[in-house]
């Protein structure tokens, strides 16, 4: 798992760009996919104690050394359950 102050830009279904803070990236051997958890910044400052809406997507990374990648929708409730478990574990560790 990786986390930090990394950002990425996504394009929504309306073609609008949004700057997002990457919260966490991880790989799942069970689903053979990589995942990214993020929240949309769009120029807004976020306080540490403020609740934010966290989004999750599977992703296909680009070649090593290249920026970008393709975001994919989460396909099943089982995947969502696994992502939620990973996020909860991450948040517990961050709280310690």
C-alpha positions in Angstrom: 0.0 0.0 0.0 1.1 3.5 -0.7 -0.2 6.8 0.4 1.0 10.4 0.5 0.3 13.9 -0.9 0.0 12.8 -4.5 -2.6 14.3 -6.8 -4.2 13.2 -10.1 -6.6 14.8 -12.5 -9.7 13.0 -13.6 -12.2 13.8 -16.4 -15.8 13.2 -15.5 -18.6 12.1 -17.8 -19.3 15.7 -18.7 -15.7 16.2 -19.9 -14.8 18.4 -16.9 -11.4 18.0 -15.2 -11.1 17.6 -11.4 -8.0 17.7 -9.3 -8.0 14.9 -6.7 -5.8 13.9 -3.8 -4.7 10.3 -3.9 -5.4 8.8 -0.4 -4.2 5.3 -1.0 -3.2 2.9 -3.8 -3.0 -0.9 -3.4 -3.1 -4.1 -5.4 -5.4 -7.1 -4.8 -4.1 -10.6 -5.7 -7.7 -11.9 -5.2 -9.1 -9.7 -8.0 -5.8 -9.2 -9.9 -6.4 -5.5 -10.1 -4.9 -2.3 -8.7 -7.0 0.3 -6.9 -6.8 3.9 -6.0 -8.8 5.7 -3.3 -9.1 9.5 -3.7 -11.1 12.6 -3.0 -11.8 15.5 -5.2 -10.1 18.7 -4.3 -10.9 21.2 -7.0 -8.8 23.9 -5.4 -10.4 23.5 -1.9 -8.3 23.1 1.2 -9.3 20.2 3.5 -8.8 20.3 7.2 -7.5 17.1 8.9 -10.7 16.8 11.0 -13.1 17.5 8.1 -15.0 14.6 6.6 -14.4 14.1 2.9 -16.1 11.9 0.3 -13.8 9.1 -0.7 -14.0 7.7 -4.2 -12.5 4.4 -5.3 -11.6 3.0 -8.7 -9.7 0.1 -10.1 -7.0 1.3 -12.4 -4.6 0.2 -15.1 -1.2 1.9 -14.6 0.8 3.1 -17.6 4.2 1.9 -18.4 6.8 2.5 -15.6 8.0 6.1 -15.6 5.0 7.4 -17.5 2.2 9.4 -15.8 -1.4 8.6 -16.1 -3.4 5.4 -16.3 -7.0 4.3 -16.9 -9.6 4.3 -14.2 -12.2 1.5 -14.2 -15.4 1.0 -12.3 -15.6 -1.4 -9.4 -17.4 -4.4 -10.7 -19.0 -6.2 -7.7 -20.3 -5.8 -4.1 -17.5 -8.2 -3.1 -14.9 -5.8 -4.5 -16.5 -2.9 -2.6 -16.4 -4.9 0.6 -12.7 -5.6 0.1 -12.0 -1.9 -0.6 -13.9 -0.8 2.5 -12.0 -3.3 4.6 -8.6 -2.0 3.3 -9.7 1.6 3.8 -10.9 0.9 7.4 -7.5 -0.8 8.2 -5.7 2.2 6.7 -7.7 4.7 8.6 -7.1 2.8 11.9 -3.4 2.7 11.3 -3.4 6.4 10.5 -5.2 7.1 13.8 -2.6 5.3 15.9 
